[in-house]
């Protein structure tokens, strides 16, 4: 696995389009499909991992970037933001919406922008790690930058 993988390159390009050029994608030797795997590989707290979870709301994709220390309360998020019920998306729906596979879904670099919500708990961490389009790839960011690059809405998720 190397940083020239097409999905990783899409994320690098999407970061550059948003003016983020100093962030370097880190390719890990082992999979970081889960927040725990990523945290262990990076030597950080699981709460500093931004899980990219895709849900379906009335058939439309919704991306929730949640701290690895949380589970999303879908009823809470739907109620706060006046959404139709949020249902966990299956792998085909995730790939169609993001162009990426579960375990490597980045917060950006999708075929079309997704309605995005960012867990307020991520602001407790100076450095936040997000997937970079592949289960072995991550990049460092901050809560504020994550909100900015995704156009996401900061919110309580659980």
C-alpha positions as CSV (number, residue, x, y, z in Angstrom):
1,X,0.0,0.0,0.0
2,X,1.3,3.4,-0.9
3,X,0.2,7.0,-0.9
4,X,-0.4,6.9,-4.7
5,X,-3.5,4.7,-4.4
6,X,-6.3,6.4,-6.4
7,X,-8.6,6.8,-3.4
8,X,-5.9,8.3,-1.3
9,X,-4.9,10.6,-4.1
10,X,-8.6,11.8,-4.3
11,X,-8.4,12.8,-0.7
12,X,-5.1,14.6,-1.1
13,X,-6.5,16.4,-4.1
14,X,-9.7,17.3,-2.2
15,X,-7.5,18.7,0.7
16,X,-5.5,20.7,-1.8
17,X,-8.7,22.1,-3.4
18,X,-9.6,23.4,0.1
19,X,-6.2,25.0,0.6
20,X,-4.9,22.3,2.9
21,X,-1.5,21.4,1.4
22,X,0.7,20.8,4.5
23,X,-1.3,17.8,5.7
24,X,0.5,14.6,4.8
25,X,-1.4,11.4,4.5
26,X,0.1,8.7,6.7
27,X,-0.1,5.2,5.3
28,X,-0.1,2.6,8.1
29,X,1.4,-0.8,7.8
30,X,-1.8,-2.4,9.2
31,X,-5.5,-1.7,8.6
32,X,-7.1,1.1,10.6
33,X,-10.7,0.1,9.8
34,X,-11.8,0.7,13.4
35,X,-11.1,3.7,15.7
36,X,-9.3,1.4,18.1
37,X,-7.0,0.0,15.4
38,X,-6.2,3.6,14.2
39,X,-5.6,4.9,17.7
40,X,-3.3,2.0,18.5
41,X,-1.3,2.5,15.2
42,X,-1.0,6.2,15.9
43,X,-0.3,6.1,19.6
44,X,-3.3,8.3,20.4
45,X,-6.6,8.2,22.3
46,X,-9.5,6.5,20.5
47,X,-11.5,9.7,21.1
48,X,-9.1,11.6,18.7
49,X,-10.1,9.4,15.8
50,X,-12.9,10.9,13.6
51,X,-15.0,7.9,12.4
52,X,-16.7,8.6,9.1
53,X,-20.1,7.0,9.4
54,X,-22.6,7.1,6.6
55,X,-26.3,6.8,7.2
56,X,-29.4,7.0,5.0
57,X,-32.1,9.5,5.8
58,X,-35.0,9.1,3.4
59,X,-32.6,7.6,0.9
60,X,-30.2,10.5,1.1
61,X,-26.7,10.0,2.4
62,X,-25.7,11.7,5.7
63,X,-22.1,11.7,6.9
64,X,-21.5,11.8,10.7
65,X,-17.9,12.4,11.8
66,X,-17.9,11.1,15.3
67,X,-15.3,10.6,18.0
68,X,-14.0,7.1,18.1
69,X,-15.1,7.1,21.8
70,X,-18.8,7.6,20.9
71,X,-21.6,5.7,19.4
72,X,-24.0,7.9,17.3
73,X,-27.5,8.3,18.8
74,X,-29.3,8.4,15.4
75,X,-32.6,9.4,17.0
76,X,-30.9,12.4,18.7
77,X,-29.2,13.6,15.6
78,X,-32.3,13.2,13.5
79,X,-34.4,15.1,16.1
80,X,-31.9,18.0,16.5
81,X,-31.6,18.5,12.7
82,X,-35.1,17.7,11.7
83,X,-34.0,14.7,9.6
84,X,-36.0,11.7,8.5
85,X,-34.9,8.6,10.6
86,X,-31.2,7.8,10.2
87,X,-30.5,4.2,9.2
88,X,-27.0,2.6,9.0
89,X,-26.1,2.4,5.3
90,X,-25.0,-0.9,3.7
91,X,-21.6,-1.2,2.0
92,X,-23.0,-0.6,-1.5
93,X,-24.8,2.6,-0.4
94,X,-21.6,3.8,1.3
95,X,-19.5,3.2,-1.8
96,X,-22.0,4.8,-4.1
97,X,-22.2,7.9,-1.8
98,X,-18.5,8.3,-1.1
99,X,-16.6,6.3,-3.7
100,X,-14.8,4.7,-0.7
101,X,-15.1,1.5,1.3
102,X,-16.2,1.2,4.8
103,X,-13.2,1.4,7.1
104,X,-11.5,4.0,4.8
105,X,-14.2,6.6,4.3
106,X,-12.6,10.0,4.4
107,X,-14.6,13.1,5.4
108,X,-13.9,14.6,1.9
109,X,-13.1,13.4,-1.6
110,X,-16.6,12.1,-2.5
111,X,-18.3,12.2,-5.9
112,X,-20.7,14.9,-4.6
113,X,-20.8,16.8,-1.3
114,X,-22.6,15.0,1.6
115,X,-24.6,16.6,4.3
116,X,-22.1,16.3,7.2
117,X,-22.3,16.6,10.9
118,X,-19.2,16.8,13.1
119,X,-19.2,15.5,16.7
120,X,-18.5,18.3,19.2
121,X,-16.4,15.9,21.3
122,X,-13.7,16.0,18.6
123,X,-12.9,19.6,19.7
124,X,-11.5,18.1,22.9
125,X,-8.4,16.9,20.9
126,X,-5.8,19.2,19.5
127,X,-5.1,16.7,16.7
128,X,-7.9,14.7,15.1
129,X,-7.1,11.8,12.8
130,X,-9.4,11.0,9.9
131,X,-9.4,8.2,7.3
132,X,-7.9,9.2,3.9
133,X,-9.9,7.1,1.5
134,X,-8.4,3.7,2.3
135,X,-8.4,1.5,5.4
136,X,-4.6,1.9,5.7
137,X,-4.5,5.7,5.3
138,X,-5.2,8.6,7.7
139,X,-4.5,12.3,7.9
140,X,-4.1,14.7,10.8
141,X,-6.4,17.7,11.2
142,X,-8.1,19.7,13.9
143,X,-11.8,20.0,14.8
144,X,-12.0,23.5,13.3
145,X,-10.3,22.5,10.1
146,X,-12.5,19.4,9.9
147,X,-15.6,21.5,10.1
148,X,-14.2,23.9,7.5
149,X,-13.1,21.4,4.9
150,X,-16.3,19.4,5.1
151,X,-18.8,22.3,5.4
152,X,-20.1,20.2,8.3
153,X,-22.4,21.2,11.1
154,X,-20.9,20.8,14.6
155,X,-23.4,18.9,16.8
156,X,-24.0,16.6,19.7
157,X,-24.1,13.0,18.4
158,X,-24.5,10.9,21.5
